[in-house]
């Protein structure tokens, strides 16, 4: 059978699971085709119009990264159900950014949005930026930020909803039709994995490593490992194919957040496995790899420093995923390896500006000595003069604030207590 939309090895491996009992013959090719259509509408009504790509190219980029992220031994260990859960979670994880027709127009009925809006505007920096936008862009910006920060929760609701009144929402109906035939528990776990990619910690449910959806070993899923694969492939897909040149020129982003995001991702040429070096400094493929390697060259300093910060976040995420997997692998005695703990940045280059921010440090001890000792005043009695001058300045300030024509009379008293000096 021909599957024109399935382009990765991960999807090929997932196809085997569609013949198992918990699937009842779902059509993976049709699911991807429909998801692609929905993702193409993320920018409708001006929403997310200036954001980097969250279309099917992001999905395909993540699927291709799995070949590098998953060690060969683990690929053979993974079940068809593992592969299906991984592929579907990558398909659906960003779909919550889709905003159905009429949702934005009805935003004032959304209590969660109104609470979010109030919270955002309490921050002076946020408020200043939002007030700088054109009248028609302010609410749109706020709503798209609300959706962006909650898109994991949104897709969770769309996949799991059992509220019949919610089935009138188009995304719920479409997703329900796509996943019809899937085991209900499998579907609920898929929704939770999609939601978890925006969560700091994994829910206890997703720490299961052998969740069974049927009687065969092929129908078991390592939920923790699938969750880690979604998080790591998402955070590592930051290359220039997410910011195509033509789209950048057409969109010409003005939003300050978007400008930096496009700048930092446009210059990233590749992310690959970093081959380790031996004691002589020679690359040695036989040494176990634990890092990815980024190649990028920046001519924009804002993009460079923003990208470096993003890499720190990505490294911390990889370390966390590694820790989860190692702890789980050892305690459950399995071969689901996740060796990645670092990203090598030696080939992230700055062109035309210093690649490190300047910083100043104050020698506190010398400053205190300068301000309080004889370095500043050779005669210690000068301190009295300074105190009197400060008091006079305070009097003048008080006088300037008076709303009456009566002049403020400043009185300064000096008393010397010889016993306690």
C-alpha positions as CSV (number, residue, x, y, z in Angstrom):
1,X,0.0,0.0,0.0
2,X,1.2,3.5,-0.8
3,X,1.6,6.0,2.0
4,X,2.6,9.3,0.3
5,X,2.6,11.4,3.5
6,X,4.8,9.0,5.6
7,X,8.4,10.0,4.9
8,X,10.4,8.9,8.0
9,X,11.6,5.6,9.3
10,X,9.8,6.2,12.6
11,X,6.5,6.3,10.7
12,X,7.4,3.1,8.8
13,X,8.0,1.4,12.1
14,X,4.7,2.7,13.5
15,X,2.7,1.3,10.7
16,X,3.1,-2.2,12.1
17,X,1.0,-1.2,15.1
18,X,-2.0,-0.3,13.0
19,X,-2.6,-4.1,12.6
20,X,-2.8,-4.7,16.3
21,X,-5.9,-5.0,18.4
22,X,-5.7,-1.7,20.2
23,X,-5.7,0.2,17.0
24,X,-8.4,-1.4,14.9
25,X,-6.9,-0.2,11.7
26,X,-6.4,3.5,12.1
27,X,-5.1,5.2,8.9
28,X,-1.8,6.8,9.9
29,X,-1.3,8.4,6.4
30,X,-4.7,10.1,6.6
31,X,-4.1,11.3,10.1
32,X,-0.9,13.0,9.0
33,X,-2.5,14.5,6.0
34,X,-5.3,16.0,8.1
35,X,-2.9,17.3,10.8
36,X,-0.9,19.0,8.0
37,X,-4.0,20.8,6.9
38,X,-4.9,21.9,10.4
39,X,-1.3,23.1,11.1
40,X,-1.4,25.1,7.9
41,X,-4.3,27.2,9.4
42,X,-2.3,28.1,12.6
43,X,-1.7,31.6,11.1
44,X,-5.3,32.3,10.2
45,X,-6.8,35.7,11.2
46,X,-3.3,37.1,11.7
47,X,-2.6,34.8,14.6
48,X,1.0,33.6,14.9
49,X,1.6,35.2,11.5
50,X,5.1,36.3,12.6
51,X,6.1,33.1,14.5
52,X,8.6,30.6,13.3
53,X,7.2,27.6,11.5
54,X,5.0,25.2,13.4
55,X,3.7,23.5,10.2
56,X,4.3,19.9,9.0
57,X,8.0,20.8,8.3
58,X,8.5,21.0,12.1
59,X,6.8,17.6,12.5
60,X,9.0,16.1,9.8
61,X,12.1,17.7,11.3
62,X,11.4,16.1,14.7
63,X,10.6,12.7,13.1
64,X,14.0,12.8,11.3
65,X,15.8,13.8,14.5
66,X,14.6,10.6,16.2
67,X,17.1,8.6,14.0
68,X,19.9,10.5,15.8
69,X,18.3,10.7,19.3
70,X,17.4,7.0,19.6
71,X,20.5,4.7,19.9
72,X,20.4,1.7,17.6
73,X,20.1,-0.8,20.5
74,X,17.0,1.0,21.7
75,X,15.4,1.2,18.2
76,X,15.4,-2.6,18.2
77,X,14.0,-2.7,21.8
78,X,11.1,-0.4,21.0
79,X,7.7,-2.0,20.3
80,X,5.4,-1.0,17.4
81,X,3.1,0.6,20.0
82,X,6.1,2.7,21.2
83,X,6.7,3.9,17.7
84,X,3.0,4.7,17.1
85,X,2.7,6.7,20.4
86,X,5.9,8.6,19.6
87,X,4.8,9.4,16.0
88,X,1.3,10.5,17.1
89,X,2.6,12.7,19.9
90,X,4.8,14.5,17.4
91,X,1.9,14.9,15.0
92,X,-0.4,16.4,17.6
93,X,1.8,18.2,20.2
94,X,1.6,21.7,18.6
95,X,-2.0,21.3,17.2
96,X,-3.3,23.3,20.2
97,X,-1.9,26.4,18.6
98,X,-4.7,26.1,16.0
99,X,-7.4,28.7,16.7
100,X,-10.8,27.7,15.3
101,X,-13.0,30.2,13.6
102,X,-14.9,32.4,16.0
103,X,-12.8,31.5,19.1
104,X,-10.9,34.8,19.1
105,X,-14.1,36.8,18.6
106,X,-15.6,35.1,21.7
107,X,-12.5,35.6,23.8
108,X,-14.3,37.8,26.4
109,X,-16.4,34.8,27.4
110,X,-13.2,32.8,28.2
111,X,-12.5,33.3,31.9
112,X,-9.0,31.7,31.6
113,X,-8.0,34.2,29.0
114,X,-9.3,37.1,31.0
115,X,-7.3,35.9,34.0
116,X,-4.2,35.5,31.8
117,X,-4.7,39.0,30.4
118,X,-4.9,40.6,33.8
119,X,-1.8,38.7,35.0
120,X,0.2,39.8,31.9
121,X,-0.7,43.4,32.2
122,X,0.4,43.6,35.8
123,X,4.0,43.4,34.6
124,X,5.2,46.9,33.7
125,X,7.5,45.7,30.9
126,X,4.7,43.7,29.3
127,X,2.2,46.5,29.7
128,X,4.6,49.0,28.1
129,X,5.2,46.8,25.1
130,X,1.6,45.9,24.6
131,X,0.6,49.6,24.7
132,X,3.1,50.3,22.0
133,X,1.2,48.1,19.6
134,X,-1.5,49.3,17.2
135,X,-5.0,49.2,18.6
136,X,-6.0,46.2,16.5
137,X,-2.9,44.2,17.4
138,X,-3.0,44.4,21.2
139,X,-5.8,41.9,21.8
140,X,-4.5,39.6,19.0
141,X,-1.1,39.5,20.6
142,X,-2.5,38.8,24.0
143,X,-4.7,36.0,22.8
144,X,-2.0,34.3,20.7
145,X,0.3,34.4,23.7
146,X,-2.5,32.9,25.8
147,X,-2.8,30.1,23.3
148,X,0.9,29.6,22.9
149,X,1.4,29.1,26.6
150,X,-1.5,26.7,26.9
151,X,-1.4,24.8,23.6
152,X,-0.4,21.6,25.4
153,X,-3.5,21.8,27.7
154,X,-5.7,22.6,24.6
155,X,-4.7,19.5,22.6
156,X,-5.1,17.5,25.8
157,X,-8.7,18.7,26.1
158,X,-9.4,18.2,22.4
159,X,-8.2,14.6,22.4
160,X,-9.8,13.5,25.7
161,X,-13.1,15.5,25.8
162,X,-16.1,13.4,26.8
163,X,-18.3,16.5,27.2
164,X,-20.9,16.1,24.4
165,X,-21.4,19.9,24.3
166,X,-17.7,20.3,23.4
167,X,-18.0,18.0,20.5
168,X,-19.5,20.9,18.6
169,X,-16.0,22.4,18.5
170,X,-14.5,21.5,15.1
171,X,-11.1,20.4,16.4
172,X,-12.7,17.9,18.8
173,X,-14.8,16.4,16.1
174,X,-12.0,16.1,13.6
175,X,-9.6,14.5,16.2
176,X,-12.2,12.2,17.4
177,X,-12.8,10.9,13.9
178,X,-9.0,10.6,13.2
179,X,-8.4,8.6,16.4
180,X,-11.6,6.5,16.2
181,X,-10.7,2.9,16.9
182,X,-7.8,3.6,19.2
183,X,-7.9,2.0,22.7
184,X,-9.4,4.8,25.0
185,X,-6.6,4.4,27.5
186,X,-4.0,4.7,24.7
187,X,-5.7,7.8,23.5
188,X,-5.8,9.4,27.0
189,X,-2.1,8.6,27.5
190,X,-1.4,10.2,24.1
191,X,-3.2,13.3,25.2
192,X,-1.2,13.5,28.4
193,X,2.1,13.1,26.6
194,X,1.2,16.0,24.3
195,X,0.3,18.1,27.3
196,X,3.5,17.1,29.2
197,X,5.8,18.7,26.6
198,X,5.0,22.1,28.2
199,X,5.3,20.8,31.8
200,X,8.4,21.1,34.0
201,X,8.0,17.6,35.5
202,X,6.4,14.4,34.2
203,X,3.1,13.3,35.8
204,X,3.4,10.0,37.6
205,X,1.3,8.3,35.0
206,X,4.0,9.0,32.4
207,X,6.6,7.2,34.5
208,X,5.2,3.8,33.4
209,X,7.6,1.9,31.2
210,X,5.5,-1.1,30.2
211,X,1.9,0.1,29.8
212,X,-0.1,-2.6,28.1
213,X,-3.0,-1.8,25.7
214,X,-3.4,-5.4,24.6
215,X,-2.3,-8.9,25.4
216,X,0.9,-8.9,23.2
217,X,4.3,-7.5,24.0
218,X,4.1,-5.5,20.8
219,X,1.2,-3.6,22.4
220,X,3.2,-2.2,25.4
221,X,4.5,1.3,25.6
222,X,7.3,2.9,27.6
223,X,5.4,6.1,28.3
224,X,8.4,7.8,30.0
225,X,10.7,7.2,27.0
226,X,8.1,8.4,24.5
227,X,7.6,11.6,26.6
228,X,11.4,12.2,26.6
229,X,11.5,11.6,22.8
230,X,8.8,14.2,22.2
231,X,10.5,16.8,24.5
232,X,14.0,16.3,23.2
233,X,13.2,16.2,19.4
234,X,11.0,19.4,19.9
235,X,13.8,21.3,21.7
236,X,16.5,20.2,19.3
237,X,14.6,21.1,16.1
238,X,15.9,24.7,15.9
239,X,17.5,24.8,12.5
240,X,17.1,27.3,9.7
241,X,14.4,25.1,7.9
242,X,12.0,26.5,10.6
243,X,12.7,30.0,9.3
244,X,12.7,29.8,5.5
245,X,14.1,32.8,3.6
246,X,11.0,33.4,1.4
247,X,8.6,33.3,4.3
248,X,10.9,35.6,6.3
249,X,10.9,38.2,3.5
250,X,7.2,38.0,3.0
251,X,6.3,38.1,6.7
252,X,9.0,40.7,7.6
253,X,8.3,40.2,11.3
254,X,8.0,43.4,13.4
255,X,7.0,41.8,16.8
256,X,10.1,42.1,19.0
257,X,9.8,38.5,20.2
258,X,9.3,37.2,16.6
259,X,12.3,39.2,15.3
260,X,14.6,37.6,17.8
261,X,13.2,34.1,17.2
262,X,13.6,34.3,13.5
263,X,17.1,35.8,13.8
264,X,18.3,33.1,16.1
265,X,17.0,30.2,14.1
266,X,17.8,31.5,10.6
267,X,21.5,31.1,11.2
268,X,21.5,27.6,12.6
269,X,22.6,25.3,9.8
270,X,22.7,21.9,11.4
271,X,22.4,19.9,14.6
272,X,24.1,16.6,14.6
273,X,25.7,14.0,16.9
274,X,29.0,15.3,18.2
275,X,31.8,12.8,17.7
276,X,34.0,12.6,20.9
277,X,37.8,13.1,20.8
278,X,40.5,11.0,22.4
279,X,43.3,12.1,24.7
280,X,45.3,13.2,21.6
281,X,42.5,15.4,20.4
282,X,41.5,13.1,17.5
283,X,37.9,12.3,16.8
284,X,37.1,8.7,17.7
285,X,33.7,7.2,16.7
286,X,34.3,4.3,19.1
287,X,33.9,6.6,22.1
288,X,30.3,6.6,23.3
289,X,28.5,9.9,22.2
290,X,26.6,12.0,24.7
291,X,26.5,15.4,23.0
292,X,24.9,17.0,20.0
293,X,26.8,19.6,17.9
294,X,25.4,22.9,16.6
295,X,26.8,24.7,13.6
296,X,25.7,28.3,13.2
297,X,27.1,31.7,12.3
298,X,25.4,34.9,13.5
299,X,25.7,38.4,12.2
300,X,22.9,39.6,14.5
301,X,24.0,40.0,18.1
302,X,20.4,39.8,19.5
303,X,19.8,36.5,17.7
304,X,23.2,35.2,18.9
305,X,22.7,35.9,22.6
306,X,19.1,34.7,22.5
307,X,20.2,31.5,20.8
308,X,22.9,30.9,23.4
309,X,20.4,31.3,26.1
310,X,18.1,28.8,24.3
311,X,21.0,26.3,24.1
312,X,21.4,26.6,27.9
313,X,17.7,25.7,28.3
314,X,18.1,22.9,25.8
315,X,21.1,21.4,27.6
316,X,19.3,21.5,30.9
317,X,16.3,19.8,29.3
318,X,18.6,17.0,27.9
319,X,20.2,16.5,31.3
320,X,16.8,16.2,32.9
321,X,15.6,13.7,30.3
322,X,18.8,11.7,30.7
323,X,18.4,11.6,34.4
324,X,14.8,10.4,34.1
325,X,15.7,7.7,31.6
326,X,18.8,6.4,33.5
327,X,16.9,6.1,36.7
328,X,14.0,4.3,35.0
329,X,16.3,2.1,32.9
330,X,18.3,0.9,35.9
331,X,15.3,0.3,38.1
332,X,13.4,-1.5,35.4
333,X,16.4,-3.3,33.9
334,X,15.6,-2.4,30.2
335,X,17.5,-1.1,27.2
336,X,15.8,2.2,26.6
337,X,18.9,4.4,26.5
338,X,19.0,8.2,26.3
339,X,22.7,9.1,26.4
340,X,22.4,12.8,25.7
341,X,23.5,15.3,28.3
342,X,25.1,18.2,26.4
343,X,25.2,20.4,23.3
344,X,28.7,21.3,21.9
345,X,28.7,25.0,21.0
346,X,32.3,25.5,19.7
347,X,31.0,26.0,16.2
348,X,28.4,28.6,17.1
349,X,30.2,31.7,15.7
350,X,29.7,35.5,16.1
351,X,30.5,37.5,13.0
352,X,31.1,41.3,13.5
353,X,30.6,41.5,17.3
354,X,32.1,40.2,20.5
355,X,30.7,36.8,21.3
356,X,30.5,37.5,25.0
357,X,28.7,40.2,26.9
358,X,30.9,42.7,28.8
359,X,30.4,42.9,32.6
360,X,31.8,45.0,35.3
361,X,32.7,43.9,38.8
362,X,33.2,46.3,41.8
363,X,35.9,45.7,44.4
364,X,33.6,46.2,47.4
365,X,36.4,46.4,49.9
366,X,38.2,49.2,48.1
367,X,35.0,51.1,47.4
368,X,34.1,51.0,51.1
369,X,37.6,52.2,52.0
370,X,37.4,55.0,49.5
371,X,34.0,56.3,50.7
372,X,34.5,55.9,54.4
373,X,38.2,56.4,55.1
374,X,40.7,59.2,54.9
375,X,41.0,58.6,51.1
376,X,37.9,60.7,50.7
377,X,38.3,63.1,53.6
378,X,41.8,63.9,54.9
379,X,40.2,65.7,57.9
380,X,37.6,63.6,59.7
381,X,35.8,66.7,60.9
382,X,34.7,67.3,57.3
383,X,32.0,64.7,58.0
384,X,30.2,67.3,60.1
385,X,30.2,69.6,57.1
386,X,28.7,66.9,54.9
387,X,25.9,66.2,57.4
388,X,25.0,69.9,57.6
389,X,25.0,70.1,53.8
390,X,22.7,67.0,53.5
391,X,20.4,68.6,56.1
392,X,20.3,71.9,54.1
393,X,19.5,70.0,50.9
394,X,16.7,68.2,52.6
395,X,15.3,71.5,53.8
396,X,15.4,73.0,50.3
397,X,13.6,69.9,48.9
398,X,10.9,70.2,51.6
399,X,10.5,73.9,50.7
400,X,10.1,73.1,47.0
401,X,7.3,70.7,47.7
402,X,5.2,73.1,49.7
403,X,2.0,74.1,48.1
404,X,1.6,77.3,50.3
405,X,3.5,80.5,49.8
406,X,4.8,80.3,53.3
407,X,8.5,79.6,53.2
408,X,9.7,76.4,54.9
409,X,12.1,77.2,57.8
410,X,14.9,74.7,58.0
411,X,16.3,74.2,61.5
412,X,19.5,72.2,61.9
413,X,20.7,71.1,65.4
414,X,24.1,69.6,66.1
415,X,24.8,67.9,69.4
416,X,28.1,66.3,70.5
417,X,28.0,63.5,73.1
418,X,31.6,63.2,74.3
419,X,31.1,60.0,76.4
420,X,30.0,57.8,73.4
421,X,31.7,60.0,70.7
